Amino acid sequence: MSDYLFIQSQDPFTEVRTEHQFALAGQLYDAGHNVRLLLVQNGVTPAHKGARSVHFDKLLKWGVPVRCWPIIFL
């Protein structure tokens, strides 16, 4: 089992690669690896109340640890 830290600074609603990165994080988590996600700058967009991102929402549902800077409440 490996540890992975994803640092995301891009908005998934304007940058297609972000959803792919969230999907990769989910695949690694599903395979039994430790995965953590740090959202910074525009990357905090999917964590705002009411925002919907398929892969990001799955990560939250699975319990993947997510932190934001600046701090917002999920």
C-alpha positions as CSV (number, residue, x, y, z in Angstrom):
1,M,0.0,0.0,0.0
2,S,1.3,3.4,-1.0
3,D,0.5,7.0,0.2
4,Y,-0.6,9.6,-2.3
5,L,-1.1,13.3,-1.8
6,F,-2.9,15.2,-4.6
7,I,-2.6,18.9,-4.6
8,Q,-5.2,20.5,-6.8
9,S,-5.1,24.2,-7.8
10,Q,-7.3,24.1,-10.9
11,D,-11.0,24.6,-11.1
12,P,-12.6,21.3,-12.3
13,F,-15.4,23.2,-14.0
14,T,-13.0,25.0,-16.3
15,E,-10.0,22.6,-16.5
16,V,-10.9,19.1,-17.8
17,R,-7.7,17.5,-16.4
18,T,-8.9,18.1,-12.9
19,E,-11.7,15.6,-13.2
20,H,-9.2,13.0,-14.5
21,Q,-7.0,13.7,-11.5
22,F,-9.9,13.2,-9.2
23,A,-10.8,9.9,-11.0
24,L,-7.2,8.7,-10.6
25,A,-7.3,9.5,-6.9
26,G,-10.5,7.5,-6.6
27,Q,-9.0,4.6,-8.5
28,L,-5.9,4.5,-6.2
29,Y,-8.2,4.8,-3.1
30,D,-10.4,2.0,-4.4
31,A,-7.2,-0.2,-4.9
32,G,-6.5,0.2,-1.2
33,H,-3.9,3.0,-1.2
34,N,-3.9,5.9,1.2
35,V,-5.0,9.0,-0.7
36,R,-5.3,12.6,0.6
37,L,-6.3,15.7,-1.4
38,L,-5.3,19.3,-0.8
39,L,-7.3,21.9,-2.6
40,V,-5.7,25.4,-3.1
41,Q,-6.4,28.5,-5.1
42,N,-9.1,27.8,-7.8
43,G,-9.0,24.1,-6.7
44,V,-11.4,24.8,-3.8
45,T,-14.3,25.4,-6.2
46,P,-15.8,21.9,-6.0
47,A,-15.8,22.1,-2.2
48,H,-18.1,25.1,-2.0
49,K,-21.6,24.4,-0.8
50,G,-23.9,23.4,-3.7
51,A,-21.1,22.6,-6.2
52,R,-21.3,19.3,-7.9
53,S,-18.4,17.4,-9.3
54,V,-19.0,13.7,-10.0
55,H,-15.5,12.4,-9.1
56,F,-14.9,14.9,-6.3
57,D,-18.2,14.0,-4.7
58,K,-17.3,10.3,-4.9
59,L,-14.0,11.0,-3.0
60,L,-16.0,12.7,-0.3
61,K,-18.5,9.9,-0.1
62,W,-15.7,7.3,0.2
63,G,-14.1,9.3,3.0
64,V,-10.9,10.4,1.3
65,P,-9.4,13.1,3.5
66,V,-9.8,16.5,1.8
67,R,-8.3,19.8,3.1
68,C,-8.7,23.3,1.6
69,W,-6.6,26.4,1.7
70,P,-8.0,28.9,2.3
71,I,-10.2,26.9,4.8
72,I,-13.8,26.5,3.8
73,F,-16.4,24.3,5.3
74,L,-17.5,21.3,3.2
